Amino acid sequence: MADTLKHVEEMLDDSPTVDVHETFHRYQALLGELKAKITARFALTRDPSTEPLENYGDYPNGPGGSLAAYTGPEVDWLVHSWLGNPGASFANLHLTCWLGPQVRVPHLGLALLVWPGGWFYVDSVPRVNMVEHGDYYDRYYEPANEEWLQLRNDPAFDYFVSRAGFIRASLSPTAYCYSFDRSPENIEKVSQVTHAHVDRWLRWVDEAEPVPAEERAALAETDLRIRRNIADRDPANVMGVRYFGEETTNQLVRALWGGDRELPRPSV
């Protein structure tokens, strides 16, 4: 068991330049599988504000990316995206689903990274203060604690400790955040962990009690503040600036939290 404590750009700059398309395509396939499970459960419509981001940059000749965001009656903001230069060691892929205020089920956060080693993050983003609401922890986090400890003790995975204190504060007690060698065995383990997490999360949605109508507006505003802060403060944004400049990066960050959205948020 070991820890990784480096900036994204440090990991990339301190490593040899290699073609990581094989891992990139495996990641794309994995996110496609997970997204298919989510889209089978929810009615979703792509927000028109993200259509210009379907393909940007100069990929496959250089850095590029794609970002699509969706909303629906039960989903505030789902993002399926990638950014990077897989021909030169780096790709960052996201699948996040922020639920509407009709339930208090944690949001789904998932990211896969190659820099050029492997990295992944998957978490249940809480919507209450769990120290205050212990029953929320008991319902959504304690049942996953033993499984989380098992991977924490796996020598093939190095726990990633962000240098950004805000990012550390955003993680739940059962957040997976690991660096690893890109072996077939480790990639398969990541696939198993992420599939199990999404399956569990979808069960939570199906089993959730509705939030009282008078509490939904406040919950929706809290959700938006959390989503915007995480997007604005992501240390990996520096790679967007490196590849595409400040203006495009700012547009991408706004798309991550819905700053330019055209479709309405779910009704409260």
C-alpha positions as CSV (number, residue, x, y, z in Angstrom):
1,M,0.0,0.0,0.0
2,A,1.4,3.4,-1.0
3,D,0.3,6.9,-1.7
4,T,0.7,9.2,-4.7
5,L,1.1,12.9,-4.1
6,K,1.8,14.8,-7.3
7,H,0.2,17.4,-9.5
8,V,-1.3,16.1,-12.8
9,E,1.2,18.1,-14.8
10,E,4.1,16.8,-12.7
11,M,3.1,13.2,-13.5
12,L,2.9,13.9,-17.2
13,D,6.0,16.0,-17.4
14,D,8.1,13.6,-15.4
15,S,7.2,10.6,-17.6
16,P,8.3,9.6,-21.0
17,T,6.0,10.5,-23.9
18,V,4.1,7.3,-25.0
19,D,1.1,6.5,-27.1
20,V,-1.7,5.5,-24.6
21,H,-4.5,4.9,-27.2
22,E,-5.0,1.3,-26.1
23,T,-5.9,2.4,-22.6
24,F,-7.8,5.4,-23.8
25,H,-10.0,3.2,-26.0
26,R,-10.5,0.7,-23.2
27,Y,-11.6,3.6,-20.9
28,Q,-14.0,4.9,-23.6
29,A,-15.6,1.5,-23.9
30,L,-15.9,1.2,-20.1
31,L,-17.6,4.6,-19.8
32,G,-19.8,3.7,-22.7
33,E,-21.0,0.6,-20.8
34,L,-21.6,2.5,-17.7
35,K,-23.4,5.3,-19.5
36,A,-25.7,2.8,-21.2
37,K,-26.8,1.5,-17.8
38,I,-27.7,5.1,-16.7
39,T,-29.4,6.0,-19.9
40,A,-31.5,2.9,-19.7
41,R,-32.8,4.1,-16.3
42,F,-33.4,7.8,-17.0
43,A,-35.0,9.9,-19.7
44,L,-32.3,12.3,-20.9
45,T,-32.0,15.1,-23.4
46,R,-28.7,16.6,-24.5
47,D,-28.4,20.2,-23.6
48,P,-27.9,22.3,-26.8
49,S,-25.2,24.4,-25.2
50,T,-22.8,21.4,-25.4
51,E,-23.4,20.5,-29.0
52,P,-20.5,22.8,-30.2
53,L,-18.2,20.7,-27.9
54,E,-19.0,17.4,-29.6
55,N,-15.5,17.5,-31.0
56,Y,-12.9,20.2,-30.3
57,G,-9.2,20.6,-30.7
58,D,-7.1,18.8,-33.3
59,Y,-7.5,15.2,-32.4
60,P,-6.1,12.7,-33.7
61,N,-3.3,15.0,-34.9
62,G,-2.9,16.6,-31.5
63,P,-4.9,17.5,-28.3
64,G,-8.6,17.3,-28.5
65,G,-11.7,16.3,-26.7
66,S,-15.5,15.9,-26.6
67,L,-18.1,16.9,-24.0
68,A,-21.8,16.2,-24.0
69,A,-24.2,17.1,-21.1
70,Y,-27.7,15.9,-20.6
71,T,-30.7,16.7,-18.3
72,G,-34.1,15.2,-17.7
73,P,-36.9,14.9,-15.2
74,E,-34.8,13.1,-12.6
75,V,-31.3,14.2,-13.6
76,D,-30.0,17.7,-13.2
77,W,-26.8,17.4,-15.2
78,L,-25.1,14.3,-16.6
79,V,-21.7,14.9,-18.3
80,H,-19.9,12.4,-20.6
81,S,-16.6,13.8,-21.7
82,W,-12.9,13.3,-22.5
83,L,-10.0,15.7,-22.9
84,G,-6.3,15.1,-23.8
85,N,-3.7,13.9,-26.2
86,P,-3.6,10.1,-26.2
87,G,-0.8,10.0,-28.7
88,A,1.4,11.8,-26.2
89,S,0.7,10.2,-22.8
90,F,-2.5,11.9,-21.5
91,A,-6.3,11.5,-21.5
92,N,-8.9,12.5,-18.9
93,L,-12.4,11.0,-19.2
94,H,-15.5,11.8,-17.1
95,L,-18.9,10.4,-16.4
96,T,-20.8,12.3,-13.7
97,C,-24.5,12.3,-13.0
98,W,-26.0,14.9,-10.7
99,L,-29.5,14.0,-9.7
100,G,-32.5,16.3,-9.4
101,P,-33.9,17.3,-6.0
102,Q,-36.6,14.7,-5.9
103,V,-34.3,12.4,-4.0
104,R,-31.3,12.8,-1.7
105,V,-29.3,9.9,-3.2
106,P,-25.7,10.8,-3.5
107,H,-24.6,12.0,-7.0
108,L,-22.3,9.8,-9.1
109,G,-18.8,11.0,-9.8
110,L,-16.5,9.0,-12.0
111,A,-13.2,9.8,-13.8
112,L,-10.5,7.8,-15.6
113,L,-7.1,9.1,-16.3
114,V,-3.9,8.1,-18.1
115,W,-0.9,10.3,-17.5
116,P,0.8,7.9,-18.7
117,G,0.1,5.6,-15.7
118,G,-3.4,4.6,-14.9
119,W,-5.7,6.5,-12.4
120,F,-9.3,6.3,-11.5
121,Y,-11.8,8.0,-9.3
122,V,-15.3,6.9,-8.4
123,D,-17.4,8.3,-5.6
124,S,-20.9,8.9,-4.2
125,V,-21.0,12.7,-3.8
126,P,-23.0,13.3,-0.5
127,R,-25.8,15.8,-0.4
128,V,-25.9,16.3,3.4
129,N,-23.4,16.8,6.2
130,M,-22.9,13.2,7.2
131,V,-21.5,14.1,10.6
132,E,-24.8,15.8,11.3
133,H,-27.0,13.2,9.5
134,G,-25.5,9.9,10.6
135,D,-28.3,7.9,9.2
136,Y,-27.3,9.1,5.7
137,Y,-23.8,7.7,6.3
138,D,-25.3,4.5,7.6
139,R,-27.4,4.0,4.5
140,Y,-25.1,5.0,1.7
141,Y,-21.5,4.6,2.9
142,E,-21.1,2.1,5.8
143,P,-22.3,-0.8,3.6
144,A,-19.5,-0.1,1.2
145,N,-16.8,0.5,3.8
146,E,-15.4,-3.1,3.9
147,E,-15.2,-3.3,0.1
148,W,-13.4,0.1,0.1
149,L,-10.9,-1.2,2.6
150,Q,-10.1,-4.2,0.5
151,L,-8.9,-2.1,-2.4
152,R,-7.1,0.3,0.0
153,N,-5.0,-2.7,1.0
154,D,-4.3,-3.9,-2.5
155,P,-0.6,-3.4,-3.3
156,A,-1.4,-3.0,-7.0
157,F,-3.2,0.3,-6.3
158,D,-1.6,3.4,-4.8
159,Y,-4.0,5.7,-3.0
160,F,-4.0,9.2,-4.7
161,V,-3.8,12.1,-2.3
162,S,-4.6,15.4,-4.0
163,R,-2.3,18.3,-3.2
164,A,-5.4,20.5,-3.3
165,G,-7.1,20.6,0.1
166,F,-10.4,21.5,-1.4
167,I,-10.4,18.4,-3.5
168,R,-9.6,16.2,-0.5
169,A,-12.5,17.8,1.3
170,S,-14.9,16.9,-1.6
171,L,-14.2,13.2,-1.3
172,S,-16.6,10.9,0.7
173,P,-15.3,8.3,3.1
174,T,-15.7,5.6,0.5
175,A,-14.2,7.5,-2.5
176,Y,-12.0,5.4,-4.8
177,C,-9.0,7.5,-5.9
178,Y,-6.0,5.5,-7.1
179,S,-3.0,5.3,-9.3
180,F,-2.0,2.0,-10.8
181,D,0.0,0.3,-13.5
182,R,-2.0,-0.1,-16.7
183,S,-1.9,-3.9,-16.7
184,P,-4.9,-5.9,-18.1
185,E,-5.6,-7.2,-14.6
186,N,-5.7,-3.7,-13.1
187,I,-7.9,-2.3,-15.8
188,E,-10.3,-5.2,-15.3
189,K,-10.3,-4.5,-11.6
190,V,-11.3,-0.9,-12.3
191,S,-14.0,-2.1,-14.6
192,Q,-15.4,-4.4,-11.8
193,V,-15.3,-1.6,-9.2
194,T,-17.0,1.0,-11.4
195,H,-19.7,-1.4,-12.7
196,A,-20.5,-2.5,-9.1
197,H,-20.6,1.1,-8.0
198,V,-23.0,2.2,-10.8
199,D,-25.3,-0.8,-10.2
200,R,-25.5,0.0,-6.5
201,W,-26.1,3.7,-7.2
202,L,-29.0,2.8,-9.5
203,R,-30.5,0.6,-6.9
204,W,-30.3,3.5,-4.4
205,V,-32.3,5.7,-6.9
206,D,-35.0,3.1,-7.3
207,E,-35.3,2.6,-3.6
208,A,-35.2,6.3,-2.5
209,E,-38.0,8.1,-0.7
210,P,-39.1,11.4,-2.3
211,V,-37.8,14.6,-0.8
212,P,-40.6,16.8,0.6
213,A,-41.6,19.4,-2.0
214,E,-40.8,22.3,0.3
215,E,-37.2,21.2,0.7
216,R,-36.3,20.6,-2.9
217,A,-35.4,24.2,-4.0
218,A,-32.8,24.5,-1.2
219,L,-31.4,21.1,-2.1
220,A,-31.1,22.0,-5.8
221,E,-29.2,25.2,-5.0
222,T,-26.8,23.3,-2.7
223,D,-26.2,20.8,-5.4
224,L,-25.4,23.5,-7.9
225,R,-22.9,25.2,-5.6
226,I,-21.1,21.9,-4.9
227,R,-21.0,21.1,-8.6
228,R,-19.7,24.5,-9.6
229,N,-17.0,24.5,-6.9
230,I,-15.7,21.1,-7.9
231,A,-15.5,22.0,-11.5
232,D,-14.0,25.4,-11.0
233,R,-11.4,24.1,-8.5
234,D,-10.3,20.9,-10.3
235,P,-6.5,20.9,-10.5
236,A,-6.7,19.1,-13.8
237,N,-8.1,22.3,-15.4
238,V,-4.5,23.3,-15.9
239,M,-4.2,20.7,-18.7
240,G,-7.1,22.3,-20.5
241,V,-5.3,25.6,-20.4
242,R,-2.1,24.0,-21.6
243,Y,-3.8,22.4,-24.6
244,F,-6.6,24.8,-25.6
245,G,-6.0,28.1,-23.8
246,E,-8.0,30.0,-21.1
247,E,-11.1,30.8,-23.2
248,T,-11.8,27.3,-24.3
249,T,-11.0,25.9,-20.9
250,N,-13.4,28.3,-19.2
251,Q,-16.1,27.2,-21.6
252,L,-15.4,23.5,-20.8
253,V,-15.5,24.2,-17.1
254,R,-18.8,26.0,-17.4
255,A,-20.1,23.0,-19.3
256,L,-19.1,20.7,-16.5
257,W,-21.4,22.5,-14.1
258,G,-24.0,23.8,-16.5
259,G,-23.1,27.4,-16.6
260,D,-24.3,27.9,-20.2
261,R,-27.2,25.4,-20.1
262,E,-30.2,26.1,-22.2
263,L,-32.7,23.4,-20.9
264,P,-34.3,24.0,-17.6
265,R,-33.3,22.2,-14.4
266,P,-35.6,19.5,-13.1
267,S,-38.8,20.9,-11.6
268,V,-38.8,21.3,-7.9
